[in-house]
Amino acid sequence: MPLLVAEKMTKRFGGLVAVNEVDFSIEKGEIASIIGPNGAGKTTFFNLITGVYKPDGGTLTFDGRDITGRAPDQIVPIGIARTFQNIRLFQNLTVLENVLVGMHVHLRTGLFGGMLWSPRHKREELAAKQKAVELLDYVGLKHTANDLAKNLAYGAQRRLELARALGCEPKLLLLDEPKAGMNPKETAEIMELIRRLRDERAITVLLIEHDMKMVMQISDRIAVLDYGTKIAQGTPDEVRRNPAVIEAYLGRGAAS
Amino acid sequence: MSGIKNWLAGTLQDPRRAPIFAGALVALTSLFQVLAPFNSLAFLLVIVSMLVVGKAATSKWVKLGLAVLVTLVVIPVAGRQNGALTYLCVQMFINIALALGLNLVVGFAGLLDLGYIAFFAGGAYVYSMFGSRQALEFMPESLQHLFPLGGWWFWAAIPIAIFVAAFLGLTLGLPVLRLRGDYLAIVTLGFGEIIAVLAKNLDHPINLTNGAGGIVGITPPSLFGYKLDTTLSFYFIGIVLAILTALAMYRLERSRTGRAWAAMREDEVAARAMGINLTKYKLMAFMAGAAFAGAMGMLFAVKQNFVSPDSFSFLESIGILAMVILGGLGSLEGAVVGAVAVTVLKLLILKDLADFLSMTVKLPPAFNIPQYQPLIFGLILIVMMIYRQQGLLPGRRPTEDIAQLETRTPKKNTTGKSVGA
């Protein structure tokens, strides 16, 4: 059974159809990618899945549940988390706190529990902090736990965004250009990390990425968007050979 | 000069010398204050000594002991002769709690509120209306024998005032949910004015607030039959409320709610993507911030024994904001220090300066120093914004001892939902 099924997803901004009747599905345990030229509607599609935008048409099913038009605070708890194309950390919070905010929907303490420091709150905080440290260790940032997020190096900020998203305990993780601005070494590390997420934590991953080499290497399946419409879907090899894709995006040299 | 500075810094960091130095300083300034209760310099020195204690490298028990000594012994003893001193401290505690409350809204959650005094007014009026003969103006004949309420009602009224203020916070929060930055500030400013205008005009058709005349003769609180109507008793109520507020704020900042507010302040888009319900947390910030102001409003009403719309003007809102910004936005120590500094400046230094000038220079009576208070606050804020935007004591994010955290085990894991891996 597919983990996420999007049927005829549509989003309009005034006269512009940013996402036009896109059908898309992703199986459990897959690493899938969405590619397409700038302005093809990839990030808009992400925003539809995560509930940032309400769709103008189509349905969205996650893990057997209809989640069409639900807000992020209803979607995150059932297991969809994301990162951003331009890093959006909580700059003036510590690295540890960033991850703790990521765990928000799985913690229970309310206003009064937090004000009174009830025993339940203390237990929950301790367990949450331990889990957050473990997640930081997983992405290799444990030694920076008490630093402010804004003081991290660029590559480390990307990994922190990942750790924060892991705090949401996602079944499906959406990564918006995870390697943007990274050097080759950092790229290799992030690819390795994405594979480990799938293999060790059973997280299904959906990527938006421009780096064809990375996309072709890492993806089980690729969907290609152009002007808001899906023009192809398939394995890396199928997509590489698809004439429409070559025409729209890859350029003639890529087929050979 | 730098020699003294180095010696001072070295002493404060040395765990052996610091407690002796801090203790000696407090003892000296306390003695000065007790011997010369009318001396403003003595009071300033006591406050400075408390700041030094705060900075000294000693255990929290030593610090707490010194703070208890000053607040529970030195000030009340000096205040027996100089009532103005105790009165000043009551206002200081009220301002500390207000600054902490506004810091929650503006500093923690990042929602600029220019009408914060409205919630303070709400708490003050709720108790004053029922705790004075004003109640006879609007309560039905059959219930009039109950009013004005007895002093013990003060304690019961605290949760009611908190509830009313929180409700006012909700009525402000709902319409401004979609607003940010400048637009939000303008609406909150308008809200503050609305409450002041209501207080001024709700003397007809039913006389609820007695209009611009204000309400006098407010029942002081009583406890086990004792009437707590002296400044000293307000001093102790004030200190308890201020400490409870500070404690609640400290804990909130380190809780899930506090982190959600901070995330919202830092980046609304990312906070939303983490599943934080922005609507809920914005309303919660307005309501929680308002609640603290409501409780302090009651203390203000009984301390003054008089409330009128003039006490809740726009300038008062700006005054509290000035405390928060002066101390450092988002910083608890900052809010406390800012509140102390502004109160002392307003009620002590400016007054003394005026007396001094009128005695020495023989200023014409039209040149009234306290009238220049907004000018002086304005100058302070401008200078702060140019040279030290982060405030006197900028906040630092809470840190954790990671190694210690990893080895600790929860005493008993009975939480329903497992957060462990």
Interface residues (C-beta under 8 A of the other chain):
Chain A: T50 V52 A71 P72 D73 I75 V76 P77 A81 R82 F84 R88 L89 F90 Q91 N92 L93 T94 L96 E97 L100 V101 G102 M103 H104 V105 H106 L107 R108 T109 G110 L111 G113 G114 M115 L116 W117 R120 H121 R123 E124 E125 L126 A127 A128 K129 Q130 K131 V133 E134 K142 A145 N146 L148 R164 G167 C168
Chain B: A248 R251 L252 R254 S255 R256 T257 G258 R259 A260 A262 A263 E266 D267 V269 A270 A271 R272 A273 M274 G275 I276 N277 M284 A288 R397 P398 T399 E400 I402 L405 E406 R408 P410 K411 K412 N413 T414 T415 K417 S418 V419 G420 A421
